[in-house]
Amino acid sequence: MTKIVLNGAGSVEFTKELLVDILSFGELAGSTIALFDIDRERLETAAAIARWTAAALGAPATIEPHLDRRAALDGADHVISMIRAGGHEG
């Protein structure tokens, strides 16, 4: 199974749009999607939306939220960095 890490997944809208693109490919629909962010609240929101998105698409993806970067990256096949330069205010 393919493991894809979204590094900086707290950007909920971008995470959702990217997941729609990724999970629309049959080869990736059953992937493990590891979401990493340092902000627990944003990460929990992103994970809930990611699970909803996968279900809406009928994709059997596994969604794993992580606050620990190393745990998220363990066994990764692909890593997408979504960290905004300069961080996020507010």
Residue frames as a rotation matrix with the C-alpha (Angstrom) as fourth column:
MET 1
0.581 0.814 0.000 0.00
0.814 -0.581 0.000 0.00
0.000 0.000 -1.000 0.00
THR 2
-0.186 -0.614 0.767 1.24
0.583 -0.698 -0.417 3.49
0.791 0.369 0.487 -0.84
LYS 3
0.287 0.208 -0.935 1.86
0.899 -0.395 0.188 5.95
-0.330 -0.895 -0.300 2.00
ILE 4
-0.063 -0.200 0.978 1.63
0.593 -0.796 -0.124 9.64
0.803 0.572 0.169 1.17
VAL 5
-0.183 -0.077 -0.980 2.58
0.927 -0.346 -0.146 12.26
-0.328 -0.935 0.134 3.75
LEU 6
0.381 0.298 0.875 1.09
0.503 -0.861 0.075 15.74
0.776 0.412 -0.478 3.64
ASN 7
-0.314 -0.653 -0.689 3.55
0.948 -0.182 -0.260 17.84
0.044 -0.735 0.676 5.63
GLY 8
-0.967 0.086 -0.240 1.84
-0.039 -0.980 -0.196 20.97
-0.252 -0.180 0.951 6.93
ALA 9
-0.685 0.723 0.090 -1.67
0.583 0.469 0.663 19.58
0.437 0.507 -0.743 6.58
GLY 10
-0.451 0.508 -0.734 -3.24
0.668 -0.352 -0.655 22.24
-0.591 -0.786 -0.181 8.82
SER 11
-0.760 0.242 -0.602 -4.09
-0.525 -0.776 0.350 24.27
-0.383 0.582 0.717 5.72
VAL 12
-0.339 0.682 0.648 -7.49
0.031 0.697 -0.717 22.62
-0.940 -0.222 -0.257 5.56
GLU 13
0.625 0.650 -0.432 -8.77
-0.385 -0.226 -0.895 23.94
-0.679 0.726 0.109 2.23
PHE 14
0.077 -0.683 -0.726 -5.56
-0.991 0.025 -0.129 23.13
0.106 0.730 -0.676 0.37
THR 15
-0.773 -0.335 0.539 -5.39
-0.465 0.877 -0.122 19.70
-0.431 -0.345 -0.834 2.03
LYS 16
0.070 0.902 0.427 -8.96
-0.043 0.430 -0.902 18.93
-0.997 0.045 0.069 0.94
GLU 17
0.696 0.200 -0.690 -8.38
-0.637 -0.273 -0.721 19.99
-0.332 0.941 -0.063 -2.66
LEU 18
-0.296 -0.893 -0.338 -5.13
-0.950 0.312 0.008 18.03
0.099 0.324 -0.941 -2.88
LEU 19
-0.642 0.115 0.758 -6.81
-0.268 0.893 -0.362 14.92
-0.718 -0.435 -0.543 -1.45
VAL 20
0.524 0.851 -0.036 -9.56
-0.270 0.126 -0.954 15.12
-0.807 0.510 0.296 -4.05
ASP 21
0.447 -0.439 -0.780 -6.88
-0.887 -0.104 -0.450 15.11
0.116 0.892 -0.436 -6.75
ILE 22
-0.616 -0.770 0.165 -4.84
-0.787 0.609 -0.095 12.28
-0.027 -0.189 -0.982 -5.17
LEU 23
-0.559 0.418 0.716 -7.78
-0.178 0.783 -0.596 10.01
-0.810 -0.460 -0.363 -4.33
SER 24
0.475 0.737 -0.481 -9.36
-0.645 -0.079 -0.760 10.39
-0.598 0.671 0.438 -7.77
PHE 25
-0.144 -0.593 -0.792 -6.61
-0.895 0.420 -0.152 8.14
0.423 0.687 -0.591 -9.15
GLY 26
0.789 0.544 -0.284 -7.60
-0.418 0.816 0.399 4.49
0.449 -0.196 0.872 -8.76
GLU 27
0.208 -0.816 -0.540 -4.00
0.359 0.577 -0.733 3.53
0.910 -0.041 0.413 -8.06
LEU 28
-0.778 -0.562 0.279 -3.89
0.022 -0.469 -0.883 5.89
0.627 -0.681 0.378 -5.07
ALA 29
0.058 0.927 0.371 -7.47
-0.494 -0.296 0.818 5.63
0.868 -0.231 0.440 -3.75
GLY 30
0.819 0.263 -0.510 -6.49
0.214 0.685 0.697 3.00
0.532 -0.680 0.505 -1.15
SER 31
-0.143 -0.976 0.165 -3.40
0.217 -0.194 -0.957 4.83
0.966 -0.101 0.239 0.06
THR 32
0.284 0.068 -0.956 -2.50
0.953 -0.128 0.274 5.66
-0.104 -0.989 -0.102 3.61
ILE 33
0.239 -0.142 0.961 -2.58
0.292 -0.933 -0.211 9.44
0.926 0.331 -0.181 3.91
ALA 34
0.007 -0.336 -0.942 -0.47
1.000 -0.008 0.010 10.68
-0.011 -0.942 0.336 6.82
LEU 35
0.577 0.242 0.780 -1.29
0.285 -0.955 0.085 14.24
0.765 0.173 -0.620 7.80
PHE 36
-0.123 -0.657 -0.744 1.35
0.989 -0.024 -0.143 16.11
0.076 -0.754 0.653 9.79
ASP 37
0.242 0.082 0.967 1.01
0.124 -0.991 0.053 19.50
0.962 0.107 -0.250 11.43
ILE 38
-0.758 -0.588 -0.282 2.25
0.383 -0.051 -0.922 21.14
0.528 -0.807 0.263 14.62
ASP 39
-0.705 0.600 0.378 -1.14
-0.702 -0.666 -0.252 22.67
0.101 -0.443 0.891 15.42
ARG 40
-0.921 0.309 0.239 -3.36
0.194 0.893 -0.407 20.02
-0.339 -0.328 -0.882 17.07
GLU 41
-0.103 0.961 -0.255 -6.63
-0.012 -0.258 -0.966 21.85
-0.995 -0.096 0.038 16.41
ARG 42
0.097 0.074 -0.992 -5.90
-0.930 -0.350 -0.117 22.44
-0.356 0.934 0.035 12.72
LEU 43
-0.835 -0.471 -0.283 -4.67
-0.538 0.805 0.249 18.85
0.111 0.361 -0.926 12.37
GLU 44
-0.704 0.637 0.314 -7.85
0.260 0.643 -0.720 17.42
-0.661 -0.425 -0.618 13.90
THR 45
0.226 0.785 -0.577 -9.97
-0.375 -0.476 -0.795 19.56
-0.899 0.396 0.187 11.59
ALA 46
-0.184 -0.392 -0.901 -7.90
-0.981 0.013 0.195 18.51
-0.065 0.920 -0.387 8.56
ALA 47
-0.973 -0.195 0.121 -8.19
-0.198 0.980 -0.013 14.82
-0.116 -0.037 -0.993 9.53
ALA 48
-0.298 0.941 0.162 -11.98
0.181 0.223 -0.958 15.05
-0.937 -0.256 -0.237 9.90
ILE 49
0.387 0.414 -0.824 -12.31
-0.663 -0.495 -0.561 16.74
-0.640 0.764 0.083 6.51
ALA 50
-0.531 -0.652 -0.542 -9.89
-0.848 0.417 0.329 14.24
0.011 0.634 -0.774 4.94
ARG 51
-0.864 0.273 0.423 -11.97
0.122 0.929 -0.349 11.31
-0.489 -0.250 -0.836 6.22
TRP 52
0.146 0.965 -0.219 -15.16
-0.013 -0.219 -0.976 12.97
-0.989 0.146 -0.020 4.95
THR 53
0.129 -0.179 -0.975 -13.54
-0.916 -0.399 -0.048 13.63
-0.380 0.899 -0.216 1.56
ALA 54
-0.867 -0.487 -0.107 -12.33
-0.495 0.813 0.308 10.03
-0.063 0.320 -0.945 1.20
ALA 55
-0.578 0.725 0.375 -15.80
0.335 0.630 -0.700 8.72
-0.744 -0.279 -0.607 2.10
ALA 56
0.289 0.714 -0.638 -17.51
-0.318 -0.557 -0.768 11.13
-0.903 0.424 0.066 -0.31
LEU 57
-0.061 -0.421 -0.905 -15.24
-0.995 -0.047 0.089 9.89
-0.080 0.906 -0.416 -3.10
GLY 58
0.918 0.396 0.011 -15.74
-0.396 0.918 0.000 6.24
-0.010 -0.004 1.000 -2.14
ALA 59
0.199 -0.938 -0.283 -11.98
-0.449 0.169 -0.877 5.93
0.871 0.301 -0.388 -1.67
PRO 60
0.863 0.150 -0.483 -10.83
0.279 0.657 0.701 3.32
0.422 -0.739 0.525 0.86
ALA 61
-0.017 -0.919 0.394 -7.96
-0.051 -0.393 -0.918 5.53
0.999 -0.036 -0.040 2.03
THR 62
0.391 -0.003 -0.921 -6.62
0.895 0.234 0.379 5.35
0.215 -0.972 0.094 5.57
ILE 63
0.426 -0.190 0.884 -6.20
-0.058 -0.981 -0.183 8.78
0.903 0.027 -0.429 7.18
GLU 64
0.320 -0.427 -0.846 -3.54
0.918 0.361 0.165 9.08
0.235 -0.829 0.508 9.90
PRO 65
0.782 -0.086 0.617 -3.12
-0.123 -0.992 0.017 12.43
0.611 -0.089 -0.787 11.70
HIS 66
0.298 -0.770 -0.564 0.30
0.907 0.412 -0.083 12.99
0.296 -0.487 0.821 13.32
LEU 67
0.990 -0.130 0.058 1.77
-0.142 -0.917 0.374 15.66
0.005 -0.378 -0.926 15.56
ASP 68
0.297 -0.919 0.258 5.12
-0.129 0.230 0.965 13.82
-0.946 -0.320 -0.050 15.40
ARG 69
0.425 -0.167 -0.890 6.91
-0.876 -0.324 -0.357 14.44
-0.229 0.931 -0.284 12.10
ARG 70
-0.644 -0.762 -0.065 9.08
-0.758 0.624 0.189 11.33
-0.103 0.171 -0.980 12.35
ALA 71
-0.492 0.558 0.669 6.08
0.075 0.792 -0.606 9.09
-0.867 -0.248 -0.432 12.93
ALA 72
0.552 0.731 -0.401 4.31
-0.307 -0.270 -0.913 10.62
-0.775 0.627 0.075 9.94
LEU 73
0.277 -0.540 -0.795 7.33
-0.960 -0.190 -0.205 10.13
-0.040 0.820 -0.571 7.69
ASP 74
-0.462 -0.490 0.739 8.02
-0.539 0.817 0.205 6.53
-0.705 -0.304 -0.641 8.77
GLY 75
-0.410 0.214 0.887 7.55
0.489 0.872 0.016 4.28
-0.770 0.440 -0.462 5.73
ALA 76
0.359 0.602 -0.713 6.53
-0.230 -0.683 -0.693 7.12
-0.904 0.413 -0.107 3.42
ASP 77
0.071 -0.256 0.964 6.57
0.889 0.455 0.055 6.54
-0.453 0.853 0.260 -0.32
HIS 78
-0.154 -0.031 0.988 5.80
0.664 -0.743 0.080 10.16
0.731 0.669 0.135 -1.17
VAL 79
-0.199 0.069 -0.978 6.02
0.841 -0.501 -0.206 13.41
-0.504 -0.863 0.041 0.80
ILE 80
0.064 0.287 0.956 4.27
0.694 -0.701 0.164 16.62
0.717 0.652 -0.244 -0.18
SER 81
-0.628 -0.347 -0.696 5.42
0.749 -0.511 -0.421 19.70
-0.209 -0.786 0.581 1.69
MET 82
0.141 0.780 0.609 2.64
0.734 -0.496 0.465 22.21
0.664 0.381 -0.643 2.17
ILE 83
0.129 -0.179 -0.975 4.36
0.886 -0.421 0.195 24.42
-0.446 -0.889 0.104 4.72
ARG 84
0.834 0.246 0.493 3.90
0.451 -0.819 -0.354 28.07
0.317 0.518 -0.795 3.96
ALA 85
-0.251 -0.955 0.157 7.10
0.717 -0.293 -0.633 30.12
0.650 -0.046 0.758 3.91
GLY 86
-0.683 -0.075 0.726 7.11
-0.300 -0.878 -0.373 32.25
0.665 -0.473 0.578 7.03
GLY 87
-0.915 0.344 -0.212 4.55
0.378 0.542 -0.751 30.08
-0.143 -0.767 -0.626 8.80
HIS 88
-0.215 0.931 0.295 0.95
0.555 -0.132 0.822 30.89
0.804 0.340 -0.488 9.49
GLU 89
-0.962 -0.051 0.268 -0.28
-0.162 -0.684 -0.711 33.77
0.220 -0.727 0.650 11.59
GLY 90
-0.317 0.891 0.324 -3.39
-0.945 -0.269 -0.184 33.38
-0.077 -0.365 0.928 13.68
